[in-house]
């Protein structure tokens, strides 16, 4: 998959396109094929190393939220199915961020199947103002 990631902390020039493996999901995780990703000021801080919270395993895929379609679910996941449209947020996801074609997250932080991809992107923008 293609992902916007960093190989070191720094300015905007360190964010480059990488080809990385699609994350594998655990029993309680969901794989989301992303259609949109939120961009916030905290992404800049993480890129610069200020809010990395010890996440220095490079390449580091940035992005803390996004919307897309469920591509796979773990065996312990109920209430979500392949093809569902969803939104998710994860501040320190050990499997990478949302600036990618796919992200794997715990099913507990996956929201909604009733919103369109545009509505989920709008929700992302709205949450940034709060």
MMTF fields as JSON, N, C-alpha, C and O atoms, coordinates in Angstrom:
{
  "mmtfVersion": "1.0.0",
  "mmtfProducer": "UNKNOWN",
  "numBonds": 519,
  "numAtoms": 520,
  "numGroups": 130,
  "numChains": 1,
  "numModels": 1,
  "chainsPerModel": [1],
  "groupsPerChain": [130],
  "chainIdList": ["A"],
  "bondAtomList": [4, 2, 8, 6, 12, 10, 16, 14, 20, 18, 24, 22, 28, 26, 32, 30, 36, 34, 40, 38, 44, 42, 48, 46, 52, 50, 56, 54, 60, 58, 64, 62, 68, 66, 72, 70, 76, 74, 80, 78, 84, 82, 88, 86, 92, 90, 96, 94, 100, 98, 104, 102, 108, 106, 112, 110, 116, 114, 120, 118, 124, 122, 128, 126, 132, 130, 136, 134, 140, 138, 144, 142, 148, 146, 152, 150, 156, 154, 160, 158, 164, 162, 168, 166, 172, 170, 176, 174, 180, 178, 184, 182, 188, 186, 192, 190, 196, 194, 200, 198, 204, 202, 208, 206, 212, 210, 216, 214, 220, 218, 224, 222, 228, 226, 232, 230, 236, 234, 240, 238, 244, 242, 248, 246, 252, 250, 256, 254, 260, 258, 264, 262, 268, 266, 272, 270, 276, 274, 280, 278, 284, 282, 288, 286, 292, 290, 296, 294, 300, 298, 304, 302, 308, 306, 312, 310, 316, 314, 320, 318, 324, 322, 328, 326, 332, 330, 336, 334, 340, 338, 344, 342, 348, 346, 352, 350, 356, 354, 360, 358, 364, 362, 368, 366, 372, 370, 376, 374, 380, 378, 384, 382, 388, 386, 392, 390, 396, 394, 400, 398, 404, 402, 408, 406, 412, 410, 416, 414, 420, 418, 424, 422, 428, 426, 432, 430, 436, 434, 440, 438, 444, 442, 448, 446, 452, 450, 456, 454, 460, 458, 464, 462, 468, 466, 472, 470, 476, 474, 480, 478, 484, 482, 488, 486, 492, 490, 496, 494, 500, 498, 504, 502, 508, 506, 512, 510, 516, 514],
  "bondOrderList": [1, 1, 1, 1, 1, 1, 1, 1, 1, 1, 1, 1, 1, 1, 1, 1, 1, 1, 1, 1, 1, 1, 1, 1, 1, 1, 1, 1, 1, 1, 1, 1, 1, 1, 1, 1, 1, 1, 1, 1, 1, 1, 1, 1, 1, 1, 1, 1, 1, 1, 1, 1, 1, 1, 1, 1, 1, 1, 1, 1, 1, 1, 1, 1, 1, 1, 1, 1, 1, 1, 1, 1, 1, 1, 1, 1, 1, 1, 1, 1, 1, 1, 1, 1, 1, 1, 1, 1, 1, 1, 1, 1, 1, 1, 1, 1, 1, 1, 1, 1, 1, 1, 1, 1, 1, 1, 1, 1, 1, 1, 1, 1, 1, 1, 1, 1, 1, 1, 1, 1, 1, 1, 1, 1, 1, 1, 1, 1, 1],
  "groupList": [{"groupName": "UNK", "atomNameList": ["N", "CA", "C", "O"], "elementList": ["N", "C", "C", "O"], "formalChargeList": [0, 0, 0, 0], "bondAtomList": [1, 0, 2, 1, 3, 2], "bondOrderList": [1, 1, 2], "singleLetterCode": "X", "chemCompType": "L-PEPTIDE LINKING"}],
  "groupTypeList": [0, 0, 0, 0, 0, 0, 0, 0, 0, 0, 0, 0, 0, 0, 0, 0, 0, 0, 0, 0, 0, 0, 0, 0, 0, 0, 0, 0, 0, 0, 0, 0, 0, 0, 0, 0, 0, 0, 0, 0, 0, 0, 0, 0, 0, 0, 0, 0, 0, 0, 0, 0, 0, 0, 0, 0, 0, 0, 0, 0, 0, 0, 0, 0, 0, 0, 0, 0, 0, 0, 0, 0, 0, 0, 0, 0, 0, 0, 0, 0, 0, 0, 0, 0, 0, 0, 0, 0, 0, 0, 0, 0, 0, 0, 0, 0, 0, 0, 0, 0, 0, 0, 0, 0, 0, 0, 0, 0, 0, 0, 0, 0, 0, 0, 0, 0, 0, 0, 0, 0, 0, 0, 0, 0, 0, 0, 0, 0, 0, 0],
  "groupIdList": [1, 2, 3, 4, 5, 6, 7, 8, 9, 10, 11, 12, 13, 14, 15, 16, 17, 18, 19, 20, 21, 22, 23, 24, 25, 26, 27, 28, 29, 30, 31, 32, 33, 34, 35, 36, 37, 38, 39, 40, 41, 42, 43, 44, 45, 46, 47, 48, 49, 50, 51, 52, 53, 54, 55, 56, 57, 58, 59, 60, 61, 62, 63, 64, 65, 66, 67, 68, 69, 70, 71, 72, 73, 74, 75, 76, 77, 78, 79, 80, 81, 82, 83, 84, 85, 86, 87, 88, 89, 90, 91, 92, 93, 94, 95, 96, 97, 98, 99, 100, 101, 102, 103, 104, 105, 106, 107, 108, 109, 110, 111, 112, 113, 114, 115, 116, 117, 118, 119, 120, 121, 122, 123, 124, 125, 126, 127, 128, 129, 130],
  "secStructList": [7, 3, 3, 3, 3, 3, 1, 1, 1, 7, 1, 4, 4, 4, 3, 3, 3, 3, 3, 7, 7, 7, 7, 7, 7, 7, 6, 6, 3, 3, 3, 3, 3, 3, 3, 3, 3, 7, 7, 7, 2, 2, 2, 2, 2, 2, 2, 2, 6, 1, 1, 7, 6, 6, 7, 7, 7, 1, 1, 3, 3, 7, 7, 1, 3, 3, 3, 3, 3, 3, 3, 3, 3, 7, 6, 6, 7, 7, 1, 7, 7, 6, 6, 7, 3, 3, 3, 3, 3, 7, 1, 1, 7, 6, 6, 7, 7, 1, 1, 5, 1, 3, 3, 3, 3, 3, 4, 4, 4, 3, 3, 7, 1, 1, 1, 7, 2, 2, 2, 2, 2, 2, 2, 2, 2, 2, 2, 2, 2, 7],
  "xCoordList": [0.853, 0.0, 0.887, 2.047, 0.335, 1.047, 0.658, -0.493, 1.633, 1.392, 2.321, 3.443, 1.84, 2.681, 3.29, 2.577, 4.613, 5.293, 6.595, 7.061, 7.156, 8.448, 9.474, 9.131, 10.737, 11.847, 12.674, 13.58, 12.338, 12.998, 12.108, 11.259, 12.292, 11.536, 12.121, 13.32, 11.264, 11.751, 10.634, 9.473, 11.004, 10.07, 9.247, 9.312, 8.464, 7.579, 8.317, 7.734, 9.593, 10.351, 10.578, 10.926, 10.389, 10.603, 9.395, 9.498, 8.256, 7.048, 7.093, 7.0, 7.235, 7.356, 6.449, 5.968, 6.228, 5.41, 6.263, 7.373, 5.717, 6.378, 5.468, 4.246, 6.06, 5.288, 5.515, 6.633, 4.426, 4.493, 3.505, 2.561, 3.706, 2.726, 1.401, 1.372, 0.322, -0.99, -0.939, -0.487, -1.393, -1.337, -2.174, -3.241, -1.678, -2.458, -3.315, -2.919, -4.492, -5.384, -5.346, -5.142, -5.55, -5.697, -7.155, -8.02, -7.411, -8.751, -9.806, -10.974, -9.421, -10.378, -10.198, -10.585, -9.611, -9.313, -10.093, -10.64, -10.115, -10.78, -9.758, -8.997, -9.744, -8.921, -9.827, -10.858, -9.429, -10.216, -9.461, -8.292, -10.148, -9.639, -10.031, -11.211, -9.054, -9.332, -9.705, -9.122, -10.7, -11.124, -10.683, -10.482, -10.535, -10.087, -9.382, -9.64, -8.494, -7.777, -7.794, -7.669, -7.95, -7.919, -6.487, -5.543, -6.345, -5.035, -5.196, -6.033, -4.394, -4.495, -3.138, -2.113, -3.119, -1.847, -1.024, 0.202, -1.681, -0.94, -0.122, 0.895, -0.546, 0.239, 1.606, 2.62, 1.62, 2.887, 3.753, 4.953, 3.146, 3.907, 4.471, 5.612, 3.689, 4.182, 5.33, 6.361, 5.149, 6.197, 7.499, 8.585, 7.39, 8.576, 9.134, 10.198, 8.422, 8.912, 8.412, 8.799, 7.555, 7.083, 6.038, 6.054, 5.135, 4.05, 4.129, 3.099, 5.307, 5.463, 5.122, 4.911, 5.063, 4.72, 5.502, 4.951, 6.785, 7.62, 7.454, 8.067, 6.62, 6.396, 7.506, 7.305, 8.648, 9.755, 10.164, 11.307, 9.244, 9.516, 9.294, 8.16, 10.376, 10.295, 10.302, 10.925, 9.634, 8.859, 7.596, 6.951, 7.257, 6.09, 5.025, 5.227, 3.888, 2.766, 1.988, 1.536, 1.832, 1.127, -0.376, -0.845, -1.121, -2.575, -3.291, -3.042, -4.186, -4.869, -6.334, -6.977, -6.892, -8.289, -8.569, -7.832, -9.666, -10.044, -11.332, -11.902, -11.78, -13.016, -12.75, -11.898, -13.501, -13.333, -14.325, -15.407, -13.933, -14.775, -14.076, -12.875, -14.817, -14.243, -13.799, -14.592, -12.521, -11.959, -11.839, -11.856, -11.716, -11.616, -11.92, -11.697, -12.431, -12.701, -12.103, -12.082, -11.614, -11.104, -12.244, -13.395, -11.94, -12.984, -13.741, -14.845, -13.185, -13.857, -14.656, -15.144, -14.796, -15.487, -16.944, -17.239, -17.846, -19.281, -19.818, -19.327, -20.814, -21.467, -20.843, -21.354, -19.753, -19.132, -18.899, -18.598, -19.043, -18.869, -18.114, -18.11, -17.484, -16.801, -17.797, -18.924, -17.361, -18.202, -18.853, -19.322, -18.898, -19.467, -18.633, -17.404, -19.314, -18.627, -18.423, -19.364, -17.183, -16.858, -15.934, -15.33, -15.854, -14.914, -14.17, -14.754, -12.897, -12.152, -11.107, -10.697, -10.693, -9.69, -8.768, -9.222, -7.477, -6.517, -5.287, -4.59, -5.025, -3.896, -2.56, -1.646, -2.427, -1.125, -1.279, -0.974, -1.744, -1.966, -0.631, 0.159, -0.36, 0.926, 1.076, 2.18, -0.029, 0.041, 0.059, -0.093, 0.244, 0.366, -0.841, -1.903, -0.639, -1.676, -2.543, -2.53, -3.301, -4.347, -3.905, -4.712, -2.66, -2.172, -1.726, -0.566, -2.639, -2.308, -3.542, -4.649, -3.329, -4.468, -5.281, -6.483, -4.623, -5.287, -4.779, -3.637, -5.648, -5.255, -5.952, -7.097, -5.252, -5.833, -6.022, -5.082, -7.252, -7.569, -8.442, -9.085, -8.451, -9.351, -10.799, -11.127, -11.655, -13.046, -13.789, -14.768, -13.352, -14.035, -13.958, -14.768, -12.996, -12.841, -13.305, -12.949, -14.1, -14.657, -16.106, -16.892, -16.459, -17.797, -18.572, -18.024, -19.835, -20.856, -20.795, -19.732, -21.956, -22.102, -23.187, -23.483, -23.776, -24.878, -24.448, -25.258, -23.211, -22.747, -22.053, -21.428, -22.161, -21.427, -19.96, -19.628, -19.091, -17.674, -17.505, -16.662, -18.297, -18.216, -18.659, -18.036, -19.715, -20.17, -19.11, -18.921, -18.427, -17.361, -16.182, -15.58, -15.866, -14.819, -15.237, -14.419, -16.525, -17.039, -16.957, -16.632, -17.252, -17.149, -15.726, -15.494, -14.767, -13.356, -13.05, -12.411, -13.505, -13.255, -13.934, -13.353, -15.153, -15.889, -15.177, -15.073, -14.686, -14.012, -12.76, -12.358, -12.143, -10.923, -11.213, -10.321, -12.46, -12.8, -13.132, -13.067, -13.48, -13.879, -12.724, -12.893],
  "yCoordList": [-1.179, 0.0, 1.227, 1.17, 2.335, 3.602, 4.322, 4.265, 4.999, 5.734, 6.937, 6.892, 8.016, 9.176, 8.952, 8.893, 8.828, 8.463, 9.247, 9.884, 9.178, 9.826, 8.765, 7.748, 9.021, 8.155, 8.775, 8.147, 10.025, 10.745, 11.931, 12.313, 12.512, 13.708, 14.912, 14.955, 15.902, 17.1, 17.913, 17.805, 18.73, 19.625, 18.896, 17.671, 19.658, 19.059, 18.176, 17.246, 18.467, 17.715, 16.252, 15.445, 15.886, 14.489, 13.602, 12.377, 14.204, 13.435, 13.033, 13.881, 11.735, 11.235, 10.019, 9.42, 9.672, 8.51, 7.25, 7.172, 6.275, 4.984, 3.883, 4.036, 2.788, 1.585, 0.642, 0.192, 0.354, -0.445, -1.603, -1.543, -2.654, -3.745, -3.288, -2.435, -3.859, -3.614, -4.186, -5.316, -3.429, -3.94, -5.216, -5.346, -6.138, -7.332, -7.008, -6.218, -7.627, -7.339, -8.464, -9.633, -8.063, -9.014, -9.422, -8.969, -10.275, -10.83, -9.771, -9.963, -8.655, -7.606, -6.336, -5.253, -6.468, -5.296, -5.301, -6.314, -4.116, -3.887, -3.27, -2.385, -3.733, -3.12, -2.201, -2.626, -0.93, 0.069, 0.487, 0.865, 0.413, 0.99, 2.462, 2.797, 3.329, 4.744, 5.511, 5.32, 6.388, 7.296, 8.726, 9.528, 9.041, 10.376, 10.28, 9.379, 11.226, 11.297, 12.737, 13.675, 12.897, 14.23, 14.737, 13.958, 16.057, 16.69, 17.77, 18.661, 17.695, 18.667, 19.166, 18.613, 20.21, 20.772, 19.768, 19.867, 18.81, 17.798, 16.907, 16.358, 16.75, 15.961, 16.61, 15.921, 17.937, 18.665, 18.42, 18.176, 18.484, 18.264, 16.845, 16.65, 15.864, 14.481, 14.363, 13.765, 14.939, 14.892, 15.502, 15.027, 16.556, 17.218, 16.524, 16.9, 15.51, 14.763, 15.267, 14.729, 16.292, 16.88, 16.023, 15.913, 15.419, 14.631, 13.177, 12.526, 12.674, 11.325, 10.239, 9.091, 10.572, 9.615, 8.313, 7.226, 8.434, 7.256, 6.496, 5.444, 7.022, 6.342, 6.721, 7.57, 6.113, 6.438, 5.239, 5.16, 4.304, 3.201, 3.716, 3.942, 3.896, 4.43, 3.285, 2.257, 3.423, 4.599, 4.721, 3.725, 5.949, 6.248, 6.882, 7.958, 6.192, 6.717, 7.673, 7.289, 8.915, 9.923, 9.833, 9.038, 10.657, 10.734, 10.061, 8.894, 10.803, 10.283, 9.948, 9.405, 10.252, 9.919, 9.865, 10.417, 9.178, 9.087, 8.318, 7.775, 8.285, 7.598, 6.686, 6.96, 5.592, 4.661, 3.522, 3.651, 2.403, 1.22, 0.051, -0.145, -0.723, -1.892, -2.885, -3.287, -3.274, -4.227, -5.626, -6.615, -5.715, -7.01, -6.806, -5.725, -7.852, -7.807, -9.047, -10.128, -8.868, -9.992, -10.867, -10.43, -12.099, -13.031, -12.611, -13.101, -11.723, -11.275, -9.988, -9.416, -9.526, -8.271, -8.563, -9.356, -7.905, -8.023, -6.637, -5.635, -6.579, -5.317, -4.551, -3.495, -5.046, -4.424, -5.509, -6.654, -5.137, -6.113, -5.476, -4.256, -6.307, -5.839, -5.032, -5.465, -3.86, -2.972, -1.858, -0.887, -1.967, -0.893, 0.373, 0.318, 1.51, 2.804, 3.268, 3.282, 3.651, 3.945, 5.152, 5.616, 5.633, 6.671, 6.124, 5.397, 6.457, 6.023, 7.064, 7.888, 6.998, 7.89, 7.071, 6.241, 7.306, 6.638, 7.51, 7.771, 7.959, 8.867, 8.158, 8.678, 6.997, 6.318, 4.861, 3.935, 4.679, 3.351, 2.666, 3.181, 1.528, 0.858, 0.305, -0.051, 0.231, -0.31, 0.778, 0.481, 2.033, 3.109, 4.017, 3.706, 5.16, 6.178, 6.092, 5.101, 7.165, 7.207, 7.822, 7.893, 8.267, 8.793, 7.616, 7.537, 6.72, 5.489, 4.979, 5.482, 3.978, 3.367, 2.491, 2.312, 1.94, 1.07, 1.38, 1.804, 1.163, 1.266, 0.143, -0.202, -0.419, -1.441, -0.819, -0.268, -0.909, -0.312, -1.264, -2.16, -1.052, -1.814, -1.493, -0.339, -2.49, -2.271, -1.311, -0.698, -1.161, -0.265, 1.202, 2.008, 1.561, 2.965, 3.221, 4.236, 2.302, 2.463, 2.905, 2.263, 3.997, 4.574, 4.452, 4.602, 4.182, 4.39, 3.682, 3.518, 3.266, 2.742, 3.518, 3.206, 4.508, 5.232, 6.533, 7.161, 6.944, 8.195, 7.943, 6.899, 8.898, 8.813, 9.164, 9.713, 8.85, 9.195, 10.703, 11.144, 11.496, 12.959, 13.405, 14.289, 12.811, 13.17, 12.824, 13.566, 11.717, 11.347, 12.329, 12.687, 12.756, 13.765, 15.074, 15.745, 15.438, 16.638, 16.494, 17.452, 15.294, 15.041, 15.237, 15.809, 14.763, 14.953, 16.443, 16.858, 17.245, 18.684, 19.316, 20.184, 18.892, 19.426, 19.116, 19.979, 17.878, 17.508, 18.323, 18.506, 18.813, 19.616, 20.975, 21.583, 21.463, 22.777, 22.701, 23.714, 21.546, 21.398, 21.612, 21.523],
  "zCoordList": [0.0, 0.0, 0.0, 0.409, -0.461, -0.404, 0.879, 1.313, 1.481, 2.723, 2.777, 2.273, 3.395, 3.662, 5.034, 6.036, 5.078, 6.318, 6.446, 5.501, 7.634, 7.886, 8.292, 8.895, 7.948, 8.343, 9.466, 10.013, 9.797, 10.895, 11.225, 10.419, 12.392, 12.753, 12.037, 11.76, 11.732, 11.066, 10.459, 10.856, 9.489, 8.816, 7.768, 7.661, 6.985, 5.985, 4.977, 4.419, 4.747, 3.741, 4.125, 3.263, 5.408, 5.811, 5.531, 5.604, 5.213, 4.903, 3.427, 2.54, 3.177, 1.815, 1.614, 2.576, 0.365, 0.026, 0.154, -0.372, 0.864, 1.067, 0.531, 0.506, 0.109, -0.188, 0.99, 1.24, 1.711, 2.936, 2.846, 2.059, 3.639, 3.634, 4.237, 5.124, 3.751, 4.356, 5.767, 5.95, 6.774, 8.151, 8.298, 7.699, 9.095, 9.417, 10.634, 11.491, 10.703, 11.82, 12.836, 12.508, 14.087, 15.168, 15.317, 14.568, 16.286, 16.487, 16.775, 16.437, 17.394, 17.767, 16.958, 17.397, 15.782, 14.96, 13.648, 13.213, 13.043, 11.765, 10.815, 11.204, 9.585, 8.541, 7.738, 7.217, 7.644, 6.923, 5.663, 5.724, 4.518, 3.272, 3.31, 3.211, 3.452, 3.705, 2.444, 1.377, 2.603, 1.54, 1.845, 0.933, 3.143, 3.543, 4.893, 5.692, 5.117, 6.39, 6.876, 6.089, 8.175, 8.757, 8.861, 8.991, 8.803, 8.96, 10.013, 9.87, 11.077, 12.153, 12.597, 12.199, 13.421, 13.881, 14.691, 14.729, 15.334, 16.093, 15.17, 15.594, 13.904, 12.948, 12.731, 12.62, 12.673, 12.546, 13.772, 13.651, 14.949, 16.183, 16.242, 16.662, 15.828, 15.803, 14.809, 15.114, 13.607, 12.579, 13.093, 12.759, 13.91, 14.44, 15.683, 16.174, 16.197, 17.345, 18.679, 19.716, 18.688, 19.943, 20.644, 21.87, 19.889, 20.469, 20.039, 19.868, 19.866, 19.325, 20.333, 19.943, 21.625, 22.682, 22.549, 22.722, 22.24, 22.126, 20.826, 20.641, 19.909, 18.634, 17.662, 16.793, 17.797, 16.911, 16.072, 15.621, 15.858, 14.945, 13.535, 13.113, 12.822, 11.46, 10.457, 10.721, 9.32, 8.938, 9.783, 10.11, 10.126, 10.942, 10.045, 9.483, 9.923, 9.141, 10.037, 11.116, 9.591, 10.361, 10.129, 9.314, 10.855, 10.706, 11.858, 12.158, 12.507, 13.693, 13.461, 14.36, 12.279, 12.036, 10.551, 9.734, 10.218, 8.824, 8.635, 9.581, 7.385, 7.022, 5.843, 4.998, 5.803, 4.704, 4.783, 5.356, 4.197, 4.105, 4.782, 4.6, 5.559, 6.22, 5.142, 4.291, 5.19, 4.235, 4.833, 4.101, 6.167, 6.849, 8.324, 8.868, 8.969, 10.408, 11.059, 10.471, 12.288, 13.049, 13.552, 13.571, 13.961, 14.393, 15.649, 15.882, 16.461, 17.682, 17.487, 18.461, 16.25, 15.955, 15.605, 14.711, 16.329, 16.045, 15.709, 16.228, 14.851, 14.538, 13.395, 13.02, 12.827, 11.657, 10.619, 10.956, 9.351, 8.28, 7.118, 6.96, 6.319, 5.124, 4.291, 4.053, 3.856, 3.061, 3.851, 3.258, 5.199, 6.016, 5.868, 5.815, 5.804, 5.774, 7.204, 7.998, 7.539, 8.934, 9.059, 8.092, 10.291, 10.71, 11.916, 12.721, 12.057, 13.238, 13.608, 12.791, 14.864, 15.425, 16.305, 17.093, 16.172, 17.058, 17.189, 16.209, 18.401, 18.632, 18.508, 17.867, 19.097, 19.089, 18.645, 19.398, 17.444, 16.895, 16.611, 15.82, 17.232, 17.006, 15.59, 15.179, 14.842, 13.483, 12.416, 11.231, 12.819, 11.848, 11.823, 12.363, 11.171, 11.122, 9.887, 9.158, 9.67, 8.654, 7.327, 6.4, 7.203, 5.926, 5.065, 4.661, 4.793, 4.077, 3.35, 3.539, 2.521, 1.84, 2.785, 2.59, 3.816, 4.793, 6.191, 6.371, 7.185, 8.586, 9.351, 9.059, 10.328, 11.209, 12.585, 13.158, 13.118, 14.42, 15.231, 14.683, 16.546, 17.408, 17.053, 16.778, 17.058, 16.648, 17.564, 17.137, 18.819, 19.753, 19.35, 19.806, 18.503, 18.118, 16.689, 16.09, 16.145, 14.804, 14.942, 15.639, 14.28, 14.383, 13.09, 11.998, 13.23, 12.234, 10.915, 10.316, 10.475, 9.128, 8.388, 7.234, 9.019, 8.407, 7.728, 7.047, 7.897, 7.31, 5.979, 5.789, 5.054, 3.798, 4.059, 5.11, 3.112, 3.239, 3.412, 4.192, 2.691, 2.822, 4.214, 4.802, 4.745, 6.09, 7.129, 8.093, 6.942, 7.873, 7.781, 8.794, 6.561, 6.393, 7.056, 7.684, 6.913, 7.57, 9.087, 9.789, 9.592, 11.033, 11.507, 12.572, 10.717, 11.037, 11.18, 12.147, 10.218, 10.256, 11.468, 12.12, 11.775, 12.916, 14.233, 15.104, 14.376, 15.613, 15.867, 17.015, 14.807, 14.951, 15.58, 16.172, 15.46, 15.997, 17.475, 18.172, 17.959, 19.368, 20.307, 21.524]
}
